[in-house]
Amino acid sequence: MFGLLFFILFTPGASEFLCTSSDLEMSYTFCDSTPHAFRFNLTPCSTMNKPVWKAALTWIPRSDIIFLKIVFTVWYNGAKVLHWKEVLCSGADDEYAVCGMLKGETIATTFDIKGARIEFPKGNYRIILQGFSDESENNMVMCLDFTMIVKQDIF
């Protein structure tokens, strides 16, 4: 089944149902209390036989993006299965378009998510995506809390 995942996030604390298909349901909320201007598209809304998800992101950051550290944490059926950190922007020789953007500028980009080639076992996933503008992870610029329910095994 082909689906489209699309959402615009402006209100903190509001949970939104994002997409549903025969094998996948997704929803989100912010994990911080500040409103955001954020839009994200993901196709398809499925985990079945899809080597790559196509994503489009539009975001107006609340602060300059000179330094950006991403922290990505995944829980599967209540157990932490992944905790990954990466500095995307360091202020020197950055390769991502988001690096160097100023507060209030609109970031609009498209990219592939190759992790879709992973065979997700049936179950409940909680995915926290945090962005920090400092190495010590004290200044959070974005925090999203996704719920993903995989309804059937791929096997």
Disulfide bonds with the S-S distance in Angstrom:
Cys19-Cys45 2.03
Cys31-Cys143 1.68
Cys89-Cys99 1.98
